[in-house]
Amino acid sequence: MEFFRIRKTIPFMRHALILNAISLVTFLAAVFFIATKGFHLSIEFTGGTVMEVNYQQAAELDKVREQVGTLGYSDFQVQNFGTSRDVMIRLPNVAGKTSTEQSNEVIGALKAADPTVELRRVEYVGPQVGKELAHDGLLALLFVVVGIVIYLGFRFEWKFAVAGVIANLHDVVIILGFFAFFQWEFSLPVLAAVLAVLGYSVNESVVIMDRIRENFRKQRKATVREVIDSAITATISRTIITHGSTQMMVISMLLFGGPTLHYFALALTIGIWFGIYSSVFVAAALAMWLGVKREDLVKGPRKDSDVLPAATATSRRRG
């Protein structure tokens, strides 16, 4: 399906060197912020107190957040779970206060506004659990990267596999750099968004690589640069449809999903836009710099000269 078709090939690779230099600077800046500023980790990773409360009517989460905020908490989470009347509150560790003291303080503030609210459960989440989650998240990221390398290596060629993985890691590091620089809260939903971006970016890279391989078969006299430019130009309409529809859904989560989905949608938004950029100007350009050529992707037809000697030898034996 296409909204439009561009008749004239756009010379994307003409500016590949400059754009790759910008990518490298952006990548190094992201790594610098990650190393120096670190992440503002959520309660899932640092530990804290988890409370479950129940209201007689549908809970107004904004008012609950205001009531908890008046107690001096800044890094806390309030969200529905199960039904609209059930609310989960996550509180960070506070020096000098036990989990019981924190829960009593919060439920007191909630009851002052609504005496019918009921405390259902209080649980302390230790930092050890957070370390396990971080460890498992890094393992998941590693397995995804290894899987992408194997998949691209079998489907295409090692140069495309290397280029695709570098482009995907470029997207991940950029997302993490944003979260480190602005000190946005890094939670499990954000980690899920990062993993989703990996799969999303590799899908776009595969589409372009597939078209490059197809163009190598069709455009026998074209240079590698011309083949890549024509492949990217031919997929622009598809890119706009796919990423545009996805971004509309993500924007709706960003605007109307509330604080629970805010950073998840924000990470996806960054990943979608940088995924488009990296698929075109990082993955394709890196494959070109690595020296990908027609022989890497398309096996040439067998020449008649390779068959004639054998046929001649057979006829001689028969003679």
Backbone torsions as a table, in degrees:
resi	resn	phi	psi	omega
1	MET	NA	135.2	-179.1
2	GLU	-137.3	135.0	172.0
3	PHE	-77.1	-34.1	-177.7
4	PHE	-157.0	166.5	177.3
5	ARG	-133.8	127.2	179.6
6	ILE	-88.8	119.6	-176.5
7	ARG	-77.1	-35.3	-176.9
8	LYS	-98.2	130.2	-178.7
9	THR	-67.3	131.4	179.3
10	ILE	-88.1	127.4	-177.0
11	PRO	-79.0	71.7	-179.1
12	PHE	-61.1	-43.0	-173.9
13	MET	-70.7	-9.2	177.3
14	ARG	-63.9	-31.8	-178.0
15	HIS	-106.6	15.8	-175.1
16	ALA	-61.4	-40.3	-176.6
17	LEU	-63.9	-46.1	-179.5
18	ILE	-64.9	-44.8	-177.5
19	LEU	-68.8	-34.8	175.7
20	ASN	-67.7	-34.2	175.8
21	ALA	-65.2	-40.9	175.9
22	ILE	-63.2	-40.8	178.0
23	SER	-61.0	-42.6	-179.5
24	LEU	-64.0	-43.3	178.6
25	VAL	-63.0	-44.2	179.0
26	THR	-63.0	-42.1	179.1
27	PHE	-62.0	-46.8	-179.8
28	LEU	-65.1	-36.6	176.9
29	ALA	-63.7	-41.8	178.7
30	ALA	-62.9	-43.8	178.3
31	VAL	-62.0	-39.8	179.3
32	PHE	-61.6	-46.5	-179.3
33	PHE	-66.6	-37.2	178.2
34	ILE	-63.5	-42.5	-177.1
35	ALA	-72.8	-35.3	-173.9
36	THR	-93.0	-40.0	-176.1
37	LYS	-97.0	-26.3	-178.6
38	GLY	69.3	-167.7	-176.9
39	PHE	-112.9	148.9	172.0
40	HIS	-88.5	88.1	-172.5
41	LEU	-74.0	145.2	179.3
42	SER	-80.3	179.6	-177.4
43	ILE	-63.6	-29.9	179.3
44	GLU	-57.5	-31.8	-177.0
45	PHE	-97.3	-29.4	-175.8
46	THR	-98.7	-16.8	-176.5
47	GLY	92.0	160.0	179.8
48	GLY	165.2	-162.0	-177.5
49	THR	-108.7	133.7	178.1
50	VAL	-113.7	125.9	179.8
51	MET	-119.8	142.3	172.9
52	GLU	-120.6	123.0	-179.5
53	VAL	-124.2	156.2	-177.9
54	ASN	-126.6	135.6	177.3
55	TYR	-109.9	155.2	177.7
56	GLN	-72.0	-32.5	177.3
57	GLN	-116.9	175.6	177.5
58	ALA	-58.5	128.7	-175.7
59	ALA	-75.5	138.7	174.0
60	GLU	-93.5	101.7	-171.6
61	LEU	-62.6	-35.5	180.0
62	ASP	-62.3	-40.3	178.9
63	LYS	-69.1	-37.0	177.1
64	VAL	-62.2	-42.5	179.4
65	ARG	-63.7	-39.8	178.5
66	GLU	-63.1	-41.8	-178.6
67	GLN	-67.0	-40.2	177.4
68	VAL	-69.4	-37.4	-179.4
69	GLY	-64.6	-28.2	179.1
70	THR	-68.0	-14.9	179.7
71	LEU	-85.8	0.4	177.0
72	GLY	98.3	2.8	178.6
73	TYR	-82.2	139.3	176.8
74	SER	-116.4	-43.6	-179.2
75	ASP	-97.0	82.7	177.0
76	PHE	-140.1	164.0	-178.3
77	GLN	-127.5	138.6	176.2
78	VAL	-131.4	124.3	-178.5
79	GLN	-154.1	156.4	174.4
80	ASN	-76.4	153.1	170.0
81	PHE	-149.0	138.7	-178.5
82	GLY	78.4	-80.4	-179.7
83	THR	-126.2	174.1	179.6
84	SER	-72.7	-13.7	179.9
85	ARG	-91.7	-14.1	-179.4
86	ASP	-99.0	133.1	-175.9
87	VAL	-129.2	134.5	175.1
88	MET	-107.3	130.8	180.0
89	ILE	-120.4	125.9	177.7
90	ARG	-110.7	123.7	-178.2
91	LEU	-114.3	139.5	177.9
92	PRO	-75.4	164.1	175.1
93	ASN	-65.3	137.8	177.5
94	VAL	-124.8	127.0	-178.9
95	ALA	-61.8	131.9	177.2
96	GLY	87.5	-0.7	179.4
97	LYS	-124.4	134.6	176.2
98	THR	-85.0	169.1	178.4
99	SER	-62.0	-37.8	179.6
100	THR	-65.4	-42.8	179.6
101	GLU	-63.8	-40.3	178.4
102	GLN	-63.8	-45.5	-178.7
103	SER	-65.3	-39.7	178.1
104	ASN	-63.6	-39.0	179.5
105	GLU	-64.3	-43.7	-177.2
106	VAL	-71.1	-46.2	-178.6
107	ILE	-64.7	-30.3	175.7
108	GLY	-64.3	-42.7	178.5
109	ALA	-66.9	-37.5	179.5
110	LEU	-68.9	-40.2	179.3
111	LYS	-68.0	-29.3	177.8
112	ALA	-63.3	-30.9	178.3
113	ALA	-89.8	-32.3	-178.9
114	ASP	-146.8	100.5	-176.2
115	PRO	-63.7	-15.9	-177.2
116	THR	-83.3	-8.5	-178.3
117	VAL	-65.0	141.9	-174.7
118	GLU	-126.7	132.0	177.1
119	LEU	-83.1	121.3	-177.4
120	ARG	-97.9	-38.3	-174.6
121	ARG	-157.6	144.2	173.1
122	VAL	-131.1	131.6	-177.1
123	GLU	-143.4	138.9	177.8
124	TYR	-99.0	128.1	177.3
125	VAL	-105.2	114.5	-177.3
126	GLY	-78.0	159.9	179.5
127	PRO	-64.6	-21.8	179.3
128	GLN	-63.3	-38.2	176.7
129	VAL	-62.2	-39.8	177.9
130	GLY	-62.6	-38.6	177.6
131	LYS	-64.3	-40.0	178.3
132	GLU	-64.7	-40.2	178.0
133	LEU	-63.9	-42.7	178.7
134	ALA	-63.6	-42.0	178.9
135	HIS	-63.2	-45.6	179.9
136	ASP	-65.7	-36.7	178.1
137	GLY	-64.2	-41.2	178.0
138	LEU	-66.7	-37.9	176.5
139	LEU	-63.4	-42.5	178.0
140	ALA	-60.5	-42.0	178.9
141	LEU	-63.1	-42.1	179.2
142	LEU	-63.8	-44.6	-179.3
143	PHE	-64.2	-37.9	178.1
144	VAL	-63.2	-45.2	-179.4
145	VAL	-62.7	-45.9	179.2
146	VAL	-62.1	-41.2	178.7
147	GLY	-62.5	-39.8	178.8
148	ILE	-65.0	-42.0	178.6
149	VAL	-60.0	-47.2	-179.1
150	ILE	-63.3	-44.1	-178.6
151	TYR	-62.2	-50.2	-178.8
152	LEU	-66.6	-35.2	179.5
153	GLY	-64.0	-39.6	179.4
154	PHE	-75.8	-39.6	-174.9
155	ARG	-77.4	-35.4	-176.3
156	PHE	-120.3	-99.4	-174.1
157	GLU	-162.5	156.0	-170.7
158	TRP	-60.1	-31.1	179.2
159	LYS	-65.0	-40.9	175.9
160	PHE	-68.6	-36.2	178.7
161	ALA	-62.6	-47.0	178.8
162	VAL	-63.6	-45.4	-179.5
163	ALA	-62.9	-41.4	-179.6
164	GLY	-65.6	-41.7	-179.5
165	VAL	-68.0	-42.8	178.4
166	ILE	-61.2	-41.7	179.3
167	ALA	-63.5	-41.7	-179.5
168	ASN	-68.7	-41.3	176.6
169	LEU	-65.4	-32.7	174.8
170	HIS	-57.5	-44.2	179.3
171	ASP	-64.2	-44.3	-178.3
172	VAL	-62.9	-46.4	-178.2
173	VAL	-65.1	-37.1	178.2
174	ILE	-63.0	-43.9	177.9
175	ILE	-60.2	-48.3	-179.9
176	LEU	-63.4	-34.7	177.8
177	GLY	-64.0	-40.1	175.9
178	PHE	-60.5	-45.5	-177.9
179	PHE	-67.7	-33.4	177.7
180	ALA	-73.2	-42.2	-176.8
181	PHE	-66.0	-47.2	-177.7
182	PHE	-88.2	-4.4	-179.2
183	GLN	55.7	40.3	172.0
184	TRP	-71.4	152.3	-177.3
185	GLU	-68.2	127.4	178.4
186	PHE	-101.2	111.6	-175.0
187	SER	-123.7	-179.2	177.6
188	LEU	-61.7	-41.2	175.3
189	PRO	-59.8	-34.9	177.8
190	VAL	-67.1	-40.7	176.4
191	LEU	-60.9	-40.9	176.6
192	ALA	-62.4	-38.4	178.0
193	ALA	-64.7	-39.4	178.6
194	VAL	-61.9	-44.5	178.6
195	LEU	-65.6	-36.8	177.8
196	ALA	-64.8	-38.6	179.6
197	VAL	-64.2	-36.1	177.6
198	LEU	-57.9	-49.9	179.3
199	GLY	-66.4	-37.2	-179.0
200	TYR	-66.5	-42.8	-178.3
201	SER	-67.9	-41.0	-178.4
202	VAL	-67.0	-28.9	177.1
203	ASN	-64.0	-44.1	178.7
204	GLU	-65.5	-40.1	179.3
205	SER	-64.1	-39.5	-179.8
206	VAL	-64.5	-39.7	178.9
207	VAL	-60.3	-45.4	-179.6
208	ILE	-67.9	-42.5	179.0
209	MET	-62.6	-38.9	178.6
210	ASP	-62.6	-41.5	178.7
211	ARG	-68.9	-34.6	176.4
212	ILE	-62.1	-44.9	178.6
213	ARG	-62.3	-40.6	178.6
214	GLU	-64.7	-40.5	-179.9
215	ASN	-69.4	-30.4	176.0
216	PHE	-61.9	-33.3	179.4
217	ARG	-74.7	-37.3	-175.0
218	LYS	-83.7	-41.3	-172.9
219	GLN	-101.8	78.0	-173.9
220	ARG	-66.5	-30.1	-175.6
221	LYS	-98.4	-2.9	-178.1
222	ALA	-79.1	151.1	175.7
223	THR	-77.2	167.8	179.6
224	VAL	-60.9	-42.7	179.8
225	ARG	-61.4	-42.7	179.7
226	GLU	-66.7	-38.3	178.5
227	VAL	-63.3	-44.8	-179.6
228	ILE	-66.1	-43.0	179.1
229	ASP	-60.1	-45.1	-179.2
230	SER	-67.3	-34.0	178.7
231	ALA	-66.7	-44.1	179.8
232	ILE	-66.9	-42.0	179.5
233	THR	-61.1	-40.0	-177.5
234	ALA	-69.1	-21.9	-177.5
235	THR	-100.2	4.0	-177.1
236	ILE	-61.6	-45.3	-178.6
237	SER	-60.7	-43.7	178.5
238	ARG	-62.8	-40.2	179.3
239	THR	-61.9	-44.0	-179.3
240	ILE	-63.8	-43.4	179.6
241	ILE	-62.8	-49.7	-175.1
242	THR	-66.2	-54.0	-175.8
243	HIS	-72.4	-32.8	178.1
244	GLY	-65.1	-45.8	179.3
245	SER	-66.1	-39.2	178.2
246	THR	-65.7	-42.0	-178.3
247	GLN	-66.6	-33.3	177.1
248	MET	-62.2	-42.2	178.1
249	MET	-65.4	-42.1	-179.0
250	VAL	-68.0	-38.0	178.3
251	ILE	-63.7	-38.0	177.4
252	SER	-62.2	-38.2	175.6
253	MET	-67.8	-38.1	-179.1
254	LEU	-65.5	-38.5	-176.1
255	LEU	-86.6	-35.6	-171.9
256	PHE	-118.4	-1.9	-177.1
257	GLY	-80.6	-10.3	179.6
258	GLY	78.5	-178.7	-178.1
259	PRO	-60.2	-28.5	-177.7
260	THR	-63.7	-39.4	-176.9
261	LEU	-102.9	0.7	-172.9
262	HIS	-59.8	-55.4	-176.0
263	TYR	-74.0	-28.2	173.5
264	PHE	-61.2	-49.0	179.1
265	ALA	-67.2	-34.5	179.5
266	LEU	-65.6	-42.9	177.8
267	ALA	-63.4	-40.4	178.1
268	LEU	-65.2	-39.3	179.9
269	THR	-62.0	-47.2	177.8
270	ILE	-61.1	-43.6	-178.6
271	GLY	-64.6	-38.1	-179.7
272	ILE	-64.3	-47.6	-176.8
273	TRP	-70.1	-42.1	177.5
274	PHE	-73.2	-24.1	175.5
275	GLY	-66.0	-40.3	175.0
276	ILE	-61.7	-47.8	-178.1
277	TYR	-61.0	-47.2	-175.3
278	SER	-69.5	-34.3	179.5
279	SER	-63.8	-36.0	-177.4
280	VAL	-86.5	-52.6	-169.2
281	PHE	-100.5	-6.9	177.8
282	VAL	-111.4	-59.0	-176.7
283	ALA	-63.6	-53.3	-178.2
284	ALA	-64.1	-41.6	-179.5
285	ALA	-66.8	-41.2	178.7
286	LEU	-63.5	-40.1	176.9
287	ALA	-60.2	-38.5	177.7
288	MET	-66.4	-44.0	179.0
289	TRP	-64.8	-32.5	179.6
290	LEU	-74.7	-7.5	174.6
291	GLY	90.3	30.7	178.0
292	VAL	-63.2	141.3	-178.7
293	LYS	-142.8	172.9	-175.3
294	ARG	-57.7	-39.6	-176.6
295	GLU	-65.7	-22.2	179.1
296	ASP	-71.9	-27.9	-173.1
297	LEU	-115.6	-25.6	-176.8
298	VAL	-124.7	122.3	176.6
299	LYS	-81.9	124.7	-177.2
300	GLY	-69.4	157.8	179.4
301	PRO	-68.9	151.2	-179.4
302	ARG	-70.2	132.1	-177.8
303	LYS	-77.6	150.9	178.5
304	ASP	-64.9	-30.1	-179.0
305	SER	-65.6	-23.8	178.9
306	ASP	-77.9	-17.5	-175.4
307	VAL	-100.7	-32.7	-173.8
308	LEU	-60.2	-43.7	-178.9
309	PRO	-58.6	-41.0	-179.3
310	ALA	-67.1	-40.8	179.9
311	ALA	-66.4	-38.8	179.8
312	THR	-65.7	-42.0	179.8
313	ALA	-61.9	-37.9	-178.2
314	THR	-67.3	-42.5	-179.9
315	SER	-64.6	-36.5	178.9
316	ARG	-64.6	-40.1	-179.9
317	ARG	-65.5	-36.5	179.5
318	ARG	-69.4	-33.6	179.3
319	GLY	-69.9	NA	NA
